[in-house]
C-alpha cells in the first residue's frame, strides 16, 4: 500500500478562511515546495471528494465539547471517498490534546463495512492492513469510545479537497477544502448522496467563495510556512467542519429535534 500522506499520528493544524481568488495565488506559492497528492484531479481546483459520517450522542456531547473548547476532546468519524467496493473506508478517532492533533485510523474495504458500521469488528480479510497492530488498535479504540458514550451516526459532512504533500516524508501537508456542505444522517449508511444539504462555504466556482486552507505539520514549524503566512497576510481562525457545519445547519435546535424524534419512535 502506498504511503498514507493523510495520516500524521501527531501533528499541528493551522486553519485559515480565504477567498477563492486568494487561494489561487496561495496554490502557486505552495507548489514551489510540495507536489499534488496522488488523488488530485484536474483543473480548475485539482480536487477530489471527501465524505465523512460523524458520530455523536443523542444529546450531541461531542459537538458541545468542541463548542465549549474542551482542552482534551475527540471526534468519531467514518471517512470515505466514493461508493466503489475497490476503495477503502476509514474508521477514525481524531483527538485534540491542547494544540496537538492526534489521529488514529483503520482502513476497511467497503465490501466489509456493513456489519462494521453496526458495531462488529472487521475480519482480517476485510481490513486493508490486517497485520498492522496500529490499525487494529485504532478500530478497537473507536468502538471503545463509541460504546462508552452511545454514539451513532449524526451528521454527513462533504467537501472537495485539493491537497499537496512532501513526496519524501509525511511531515508536511497543505490542503484547500471547498464547497463544504452538511446534512443530518441518523442512519448508518455510507452514501455519497445528500438530501437538502446546507452549503457552508459556497460552490467553489465564484471568486468570492470561501476556501478552508490548512497548514499541517509535525515537528518544527516550516520556515516557508512562515513566509507564506506573511506574504499573504493570513489570519488564523477556526474552521471545524463538523462543529461549525452543525451550528450552521440547525445549531442548538438539533438536540430538541432529537428529543422529538425519540418520542415519536
TORMAR-127118 format. One line per field, with one value per residue (C-alpha): residue number from 1; residue in one letter; x, y, z. Coordinates in pm, 1 decimal, m for minus. Example, Ala and Ser with C-alpha at 12.3 -4.5 7.8 and 13.67 -1.06 7.14 Angstrom:
marse	(1/2)
marvo	(A/S)
east	(1230.0/1367.0)
north	(m450.0/m106.0)
up	(780.0/714.0)
//
This chain:
marse	(1/2/3/4/5/6/7/8/9/10/11/12/13/14/15/16/17/18/19/20/21/22/23/24/25/26/27/28/29/30/31/32/33/34/35/36/37/38/39/40/41/42/43/44/45/46/47/48/49/50/51/52/53/54/55/56/57/58/59/60/61/62/63/64/65/66/67/68/69/70/71/72/73/74/75/76/77/78/79/80/81/82/83/84/85/86/87/88/89/90/91/92/93/94/95/96/97/98/99/100/101/102/103/104/105/106/107/108/109/110/111/112/113/114/115/116/117/118/119/120/121/122/123/124/125/126/127/128/129/130/131/132/133/134/135/136/137/138/139/140/141/142/143/144/145/146/147/148/149/150/151/152/153/154/155/156/157/158/159/160/161/162/163/164/165/166/167/168/169/170/171/172/173/174/175/176/177/178/179/180/181/182/183/184/185/186/187/188/189/190/191/192/193/194/195/196/197/198/199/200/201/202/203/204/205/206/207/208/209/210/211/212/213/214/215/216/217/218/219/220/221/222/223/224/225/226/227/228/229/230/231/232/233/234/235/236/237/238/239/240/241/242/243/244/245/246/247/248/249/250/251/252/253/254/255/256/257/258/259/260/261/262/263/264/265)
marvo	(X/X/X/X/X/X/X/X/X/X/X/X/X/X/X/X/X/X/X/X/X/X/X/X/X/X/X/X/X/X/X/X/X/X/X/X/X/X/X/X/X/X/X/X/X/X/X/X/X/X/X/X/X/X/X/X/X/X/X/X/X/X/X/X/X/X/X/X/X/X/X/X/X/X/X/X/X/X/X/X/X/X/X/X/X/X/X/X/X/X/X/X/X/X/X/X/X/X/X/X/X/X/X/X/X/X/X/X/X/X/X/X/X/X/X/X/X/X/X/X/X/X/X/X/X/X/X/X/X/X/X/X/X/X/X/X/X/X/X/X/X/X/X/X/X/X/X/X/X/X/X/X/X/X/X/X/X/X/X/X/X/X/X/X/X/X/X/X/X/X/X/X/X/X/X/X/X/X/X/X/X/X/X/X/X/X/X/X/X/X/X/X/X/X/X/X/X/X/X/X/X/X/X/X/X/X/X/X/X/X/X/X/X/X/X/X/X/X/X/X/X/X/X/X/X/X/X/X/X/X/X/X/X/X/X/X/X/X/X/X/X/X/X/X/X/X/X/X/X/X/X/X/X/X/X/X/X/X/X/X/X/X/X/X/X)
east	(0.0/129.9/237.8/m62.9/5.1/m324.2/m207.2/22.4/m23.6/69.7/50.5/m36.3/m306.6/m335.4/m656.7/m738.5/m1055.5/m959.1/m1145.1/m1105.0/m923.8/m652.7/m641.4/m522.4/m221.6/m150.1/m157.2/118.7/331.5/270.5/362.6/715.3/757.1/511.7/355.4/m7.0/m105.0/m175.2/m553.7/m553.3/m778.1/m755.3/m809.0/m950.2/m919.1/m728.8/m956.3/m1135.1/m1445.4/m1435.0/m1732.0/m1747.6/m2018.9/m1970.2/m2097.0/m2238.1/m2475.6/m2849.4/m2773.0/m2469.0/m2198.5/m1909.3/m2047.1/m2083.1/m1732.0/m1599.5/m1825.4/m1716.3/m1347.1/m1275.4/m897.6/m896.6/m1168.7/m1219.9/m1433.7/m1553.7/m1596.4/m1615.8/m1443.3/m1496.8/m1445.9/m1695.9/m1920.4/m1688.3/m1609.0/m1248.8/m1184.2/m1128.0/m1341.8/m1163.4/m1280.6/m1107.0/m1056.9/m935.3/m827.8/m722.8/m484.8/m444.9/m280.6/m182.1/m395.7/m370.3/m524.5/m591.0/m747.9/m825.5/m891.9/m1161.8/m1258.2/m1606.2/m1743.3/m1689.2/m1830.9/m2198.9/m2155.1/m1863.7/m2091.3/m2322.7/m2050.6/m1879.9/m1503.6/m1382.1/m1229.9/m866.3/m993.2/m1195.5/m911.0/m680.6/m380.5/m481.3/m136.4/m84.2/m132.3/m169.6/m478.6/m629.3/m574.2/m742.2/m1065.2/m1074.2/m1033.4/m1304.8/m1552.9/m1449.1/m1524.2/m1839.5/m1988.9/m1873.2/m2098.8/m2351.7/m2257.1/m2436.8/m2438.4/m2547.4/m2403.3/m2282.2/m2007.2/m1878.0/m1641.7/m1386.0/m1019.2/m707.9/m402.8/m25.0/232.9/604.0/698.1/984.4/815.6/486.6/581.1/409.5/71.5/m130.6/m497.8/m761.4/m1121.1/m1411.1/m1789.6/m1827.5/m2182.0/m2358.6/m2679.0/m2814.5/m2789.9/m2944.3/m2893.9/m2555.7/m2542.0/m2216.4/m2370.3/m2236.4/m2589.4/m2711.0/m3072.0/m3107.0/m2754.6/m2666.7/m2377.0/m2128.1/m1856.1/m2005.8/m1970.5/m1604.6/m1695.6/m1718.2/m1426.7/m1585.4/m1641.3/m1453.3/m1185.0/m1053.0/m674.3/m499.7/m126.8/m41.6/294.8/463.6/777.5/918.1/711.6/849.1/1020.3/834.7/502.1/600.7/687.6/352.6/152.4/341.5/329.8/m48.5/m130.2/m317.5/m510.7/m553.4/m908.7/m1132.8/m1285.5/m1408.0/m1626.2/m1838.9/m1899.4/m1939.6/m2137.9/m2369.8/m2416.2/m2497.2/m2733.9/m2950.7/m2747.2/m2891.5/m3220.9/m3063.7/m3092.0/m3460.7/m3512.3/m3363.7/m3587.5/m3895.4/m3770.0/m3707.6/m4053.7/m4210.3/m4008.2)
north	(0.0/347.5/586.1/739.1/1112.2/1191.6/1032.9/1209.3/1036.1/1359.2/1695.6/2063.4/2215.7/2585.6/2687.7/2995.6/3103.2/3269.6/3371.0/3156.7/3435.1/3431.5/3051.6/3051.9/3265.1/3058.7/2743.6/2880.8/2950.1/2603.0/2431.8/2567.6/2339.2/2049.2/1826.2/1746.0/1430.8/1109.0/1153.4/1504.9/1575.3/1819.2/2193.9/2426.7/2308.1/1977.0/1828.7/1508.7/1443.0/1357.9/1232.4/1172.1/1032.6/1187.5/1003.1/1167.2/1100.3/1173.1/1499.8/1589.3/1551.5/1554.3/1863.6/2055.1/1960.2/2131.3/2435.5/2469.2/2436.3/2146.4/2100.0/1724.5/1618.7/1383.0/1318.7/986.4/972.3/724.7/867.3/755.1/890.6/716.6/410.2/172.7/m164.3/m114.0/176.2/172.7/327.5/463.0/449.0/745.0/882.7/1241.4/1384.6/1732.5/1747.3/2122.4/2238.5/1896.1/1678.2/1301.3/1076.1/702.1/530.3/183.5/113.7/m139.4/m246.2/m123.1/m472.4/m546.5/m229.1/m318.3/m508.2/m290.1/15.8/m171.3/m224.2/m551.2/m584.0/m648.9/m979.3/m979.0/m1027.4/m705.8/m491.1/m307.1/m380.3/m687.7/m741.6/m383.5/m368.7/11.4/m20.3/m294.0/m76.9/214.5/25.7/m113.8/236.9/368.2/109.7/165.0/537.7/481.2/237.1/439.5/733.5/556.8/741.0/679.9/839.7/1205.6/1429.9/1378.7/1626.2/1651.0/1875.6/1882.1/1873.3/1991.7/1852.4/1891.7/1666.7/1614.9/1316.5/1219.7/1215.2/1269.4/1575.3/1848.9/1862.4/2155.6/2128.8/2353.4/2249.8/2385.9/2355.6/2226.9/2101.5/1917.5/1722.7/1523.7/1147.5/940.4/608.9/440.3/440.9/538.7/704.5/999.7/1127.7/1414.6/1523.9/1902.4/1973.8/2305.2/2462.2/2625.4/2771.1/2816.0/2624.6/2691.3/2835.5/3203.8/3428.4/3526.7/3171.4/3081.3/2815.1/2645.1/2644.1/2409.3/2405.4/2075.1/1973.0/1753.4/1863.3/2208.9/2483.0/2505.6/2833.4/2857.5/2830.7/3149.4/3314.4/3205.4/3348.2/3677.4/3709.0/3676.3/3836.3/3527.0/3541.1/3212.7/3115.8/2823.4/2602.6/2284.7/2138.9/1914.2/2160.4/2473.6/2293.0/2154.1/2500.0/2646.2/2362.2/2381.9/2498.0/2443.6/2317.0/1984.6/1847.9/1941.1/1774.8/1452.9/1463.5/1492.3/1220.9/980.6/1047.6/966.3/647.0)
up	(0.0/m87.5/185.9/359.8/338.3/513.3/837.0/1078.8/1412.0/1593.9/1422.2/1434.0/1215.7/1131.9/956.3/752.4/571.8/244.6/m73.3/m383.4/m569.5/m297.8/m287.8/m649.7/m551.4/m239.5/m454.6/m677.0/m367.4/m220.2/m546.5/m510.5/m207.2/m236.7/m501.0/m571.8/m384.2/m572.6/m563.0/m706.9/m1002.1/m1290.1/m1316.8/m1209.1/m847.5/m871.3/m608.7/m511.8/m298.7/70.4/271.2/646.1/869.6/1213.8/1519.9/1829.4/2118.3/2128.9/2310.3/2093.9/2362.1/2112.5/1939.1/2265.1/2378.8/2067.4/2106.1/2469.4/2364.7/2598.6/2605.0/2558.0/2316.2/2025.7/1720.0/1581.7/1206.6/922.5/614.1/255.0/m93.7/m318.5/m324.2/m508.0/m349.1/m464.3/m228.1/149.0/420.9/728.1/1089.6/1254.6/1603.9/1592.8/1926.6/2026.9/2320.9/2376.3/2048.0/1917.5/1689.7/1741.0/1479.2/1471.7/1172.4/1043.6/676.7/585.6/234.5/151.2/87.3/456.9/607.4/654.6/979.8/1099.8/1078.7/1311.9/1569.6/1481.7/1448.4/1093.0/991.2/868.3/512.6/538.9/673.5/432.7/656.9/861.3/1011.9/1126.6/1506.5/1488.8/1270.4/1488.0/1795.2/1615.0/1539.0/1893.2/2037.3/1804.8/1930.3/2292.7/2267.9/2065.2/2315.2/2615.1/2520.7/2295.2/1975.1/1645.3/1301.2/1317.7/1050.4/694.4/602.8/246.1/52.6/m228.2/m127.8/m308.3/m128.8/m151.7/10.0/50.8/m163.2/68.5/409.0/589.0/793.4/591.0/417.0/280.9/189.0/32.0/109.6/m96.1/m111.1/244.4/299.0/577.2/630.7/922.3/876.2/1151.3/975.3/933.8/554.6/387.3/84.8/m110.7/m167.7/49.3/90.2/101.7/230.1/388.5/197.3/435.2/211.4/m136.2/m459.6/m531.2/m871.4/m780.9/m687.8/m356.5/m231.3/85.4/93.3/407.9/391.5/634.2/702.6/869.2/1008.6/1264.6/1442.1/1365.0/1200.7/842.9/756.4/427.7/614.9/798.0/467.6/319.3/611.0/597.1/217.3/201.2/538.5/653.0/978.9/1161.0/1257.2/1343.3/1077.3/1246.6/971.6/1192.4/1475.9/1266.8/998.6/1262.8/1412.1/1071.1/986.2/1292.1/1592.3/1935.1/1795.3/1696.1/2048.3/2057.3/1719.6/1857.4/2164.4/1945.3/1712.0/2000.9/2140.3/1804.2/1774.5)
//
